[in-house]
Amino acid sequence: MSYTYKTKGTCSTQIEVELDGNIVKNVKFTGGCNGNLQAIPRLVEGMTVDEVERRIGGICCNMKGTSCGDQLAKALREAYQAQNAVS
C-alpha cells in the first residue's frame, strides 16, 4: 500500500511510504536535508512499523519538537492504520 503524509514542523514537506503488511518497503521524502533523507529510507527498509517507531519516533531536531525521523514514524503508523481500515 502506498501512502502520502504531509509533514508538520520539519524542513521536508511530505513523505511517501509503501508498506507490505507492517513491513516498510519504500520511503521517499520531499524537501529537507538531502543526505539525511537519502540515508533514513535505506536504514528503515525491511523494518516493521513498530521497529521504526521504537528506533526513531520521538527524535527532535533544533527544538522543533519533531524531526524528519519522528515524522516518518508518524507517517508509517498512519499508513498502517489506514491500510488496516481498508482490509
Secondary structure per residue as TSV (DSSP state, phi and psi in degrees):
chain	resnum	aa	ss	phi	psi
A	1	M	-	360.0	133.4
A	2	S	E	-98.8	144.7
A	3	Y	E	-148.8	138.5
A	4	T	E	-112.9	130.0
A	5	Y	E	-120.4	127.0
A	6	K	E	-85.7	118.4
A	7	T	-	-73.4	159.8
A	8	K	S	-131.1	121.8
A	9	G	S	82.4	18.3
A	10	T	S	-129.7	166.2
A	11	C	S	-68.6	-35.2
A	12	S	E	-70.9	148.8
A	13	T	E	-105.1	-24.0
A	14	Q	E	-158.1	159.6
A	15	I	E	-131.3	128.9
A	16	E	E	-103.3	126.7
A	17	V	E	-125.0	151.5
A	18	E	E	-129.1	127.2
A	19	L	E	-116.2	148.6
A	20	D	E	-120.1	95.1
A	21	G	T	69.8	-119.1
A	22	N	T	-108.3	16.0
A	23	I	E	-100.6	131.2
A	24	V	E	-75.4	122.3
A	25	K	E	-104.7	-36.8
A	26	N	E	-155.7	140.7
A	27	V	E	-138.5	134.9
A	28	K	E	-138.8	123.3
A	29	F	E	-94.5	147.7
A	30	T	E	-113.0	125.7
A	31	G	E	78.9	-179.8
A	32	G	S	90.2	-170.9
A	33	C	-	-77.3	110.8
A	34	N	H	-51.9	-49.3
A	35	G	H	-63.5	-49.9
A	36	N	H	-62.0	-38.1
A	37	L	H	-83.3	-2.9
A	38	Q	H	-91.0	-35.0
A	39	A	H	-71.5	-45.8
A	40	I	H	-55.8	-49.6
A	41	P	H	-58.9	-37.4
A	42	R	H	-66.3	-35.9
A	43	L	H	-73.1	-34.7
A	44	V	H	-91.5	-13.2
A	45	E	T	-58.3	129.8
A	46	G	T	91.7	-11.6
A	47	M	-	-80.2	161.3
A	48	T	B	-83.3	162.5
A	49	V	H	-58.0	-44.1
A	50	D	H	-60.3	-41.2
A	51	E	H	-64.3	-43.5
A	52	V	H	-62.9	-44.6
A	53	E	H	-59.3	-43.4
A	54	R	H	-64.8	-39.9
A	55	R	H	-82.1	-40.7
A	56	I	H	-124.9	-5.7
A	57	G	T	-64.6	139.4
A	58	G	T	87.5	-4.6
A	59	I	-	-71.2	134.7
A	60	C	-	-110.2	149.4
A	61	C	S	-123.4	122.2
A	62	N	T	50.0	47.3
A	63	M	T	62.5	20.7
A	64	K	S	-84.4	-13.4
A	65	G	S	82.5	0.4
A	66	T	-	-157.6	-179.7
A	67	S	-	-156.4	173.5
A	68	C	H	-62.4	-38.4
A	69	G	H	-64.4	-43.7
A	70	D	H	-63.0	-42.1
A	71	Q	H	-65.1	-35.5
A	72	L	H	-63.0	-44.1
A	73	A	H	-58.8	-42.0
A	74	K	H	-66.3	-42.2
A	75	A	H	-61.4	-43.4
A	76	L	H	-65.5	-41.2
A	77	R	H	-63.6	-44.0
A	78	E	H	-63.5	-43.0
A	79	A	H	-63.5	-42.9
A	80	Y	H	-62.4	-43.6
A	81	Q	H	-66.4	-39.7
A	82	A	H	-64.9	-40.2
A	83	Q	H	-61.6	-42.9
A	84	N	H	-74.4	-25.7
A	85	A	H	-70.7	-30.0
A	86	V	H	-78.2	-32.6
A	87	S	-	-63.1	360.0
